[in-house]
Amino acid sequence: MNDSRSNSVPKRVRAGGLEALKRKLWRALLTSENLLDSDDPQVRLRAVHATSQAAGVYRSIYETADLEARLSALEEAAKRKRTT
């Protein structure tokens, strides 16, 4: 059976926000953390690498989200000050 969808270009997925990305990375960190206990040394080695990579990205995203929240708060404060 020839499914016409199998050869089509996939639909573009709407870009998610930082919070969605943080949740996905957190899940990835939890998954890789569980693999650190594997009996297979190659799986453990890959889990260490994945954990360290995801942790670095998670930290960057966390910092970016924090800066965005601070900037929004400052912009709101400046907006309120202008209207008073």
C-alpha positions as CSV (number, residue, x, y, z in Angstrom):
1,M,0.0,0.0,0.0
2,N,1.4,3.4,-1.0
3,D,0.6,6.1,1.6
4,S,0.9,9.5,-0.1
5,R,1.7,11.0,3.3
6,S,4.9,9.0,3.7
7,N,6.6,10.9,0.9
8,S,5.3,14.3,1.7
9,V,7.1,17.1,3.4
10,P,6.2,17.1,7.1
11,K,4.1,20.0,8.4
12,R,6.0,22.7,10.1
13,V,5.5,22.6,13.8
14,R,4.9,26.0,15.5
15,A,7.9,27.1,17.4
16,G,7.6,26.6,21.1
17,G,8.6,29.0,23.8
18,L,11.3,28.8,26.3
19,E,9.1,27.2,28.9
20,A,8.2,24.3,26.5
21,L,11.9,23.9,25.7
22,K,12.8,23.9,29.4
23,R,10.3,21.1,30.0
24,K,11.6,19.0,27.1
25,L,15.2,19.4,28.2
26,W,14.3,18.5,31.8
27,R,12.7,15.3,30.6
28,A,15.8,14.6,28.5
29,L,17.9,15.2,31.6
30,L,15.8,12.8,33.7
31,T,16.0,10.1,30.9
32,S,19.8,10.4,30.6
33,E,20.1,10.4,34.4
34,N,18.3,7.0,34.5
35,L,20.7,5.6,31.9
36,L,23.7,6.5,34.1
37,D,22.9,3.3,36.0
38,S,23.0,1.0,33.0
39,D,25.0,-2.2,33.1
40,D,26.4,-1.3,29.6
41,P,29.5,0.9,29.9
42,Q,28.9,2.4,26.4
43,V,25.3,3.4,27.5
44,R,26.7,5.0,30.7
45,L,29.3,6.9,28.7
46,R,26.8,8.2,26.2
47,A,24.4,9.1,29.1
48,V,27.2,11.1,30.8
49,H,27.8,13.0,27.6
50,A,24.1,13.6,26.9
51,T,23.6,14.7,30.5
52,S,26.4,17.2,30.4
53,Q,25.3,18.6,27.1
54,A,21.7,18.9,28.1
55,A,22.6,20.4,31.4
56,G,24.6,23.2,29.7
57,V,21.8,24.0,27.3
58,Y,19.2,23.9,30.2
59,R,21.3,26.4,32.2
60,S,21.5,28.7,29.2
61,I,17.7,28.6,28.6
62,Y,17.0,29.0,32.3
63,E,19.2,32.1,32.4
64,T,17.6,33.5,29.2
65,A,14.1,32.9,30.6
66,D,15.1,34.7,33.8
67,L,16.5,37.7,31.9
68,E,13.4,37.9,29.8
69,A,11.2,38.0,32.9
70,R,13.3,40.7,34.5
71,L,13.3,42.7,31.3
72,S,9.5,42.4,31.1
73,A,9.2,43.6,34.7
74,L,11.4,46.6,34.0
75,E,9.5,47.5,30.8
76,E,6.2,47.3,32.8
77,A,7.6,49.5,35.6
78,A,8.8,52.1,33.0
79,K,5.4,52.0,31.3
80,R,3.6,52.6,34.6
81,K,6.0,55.4,35.5
82,R,5.3,57.2,32.1
83,T,1.6,57.1,32.7
84,T,1.7,58.6,36.2
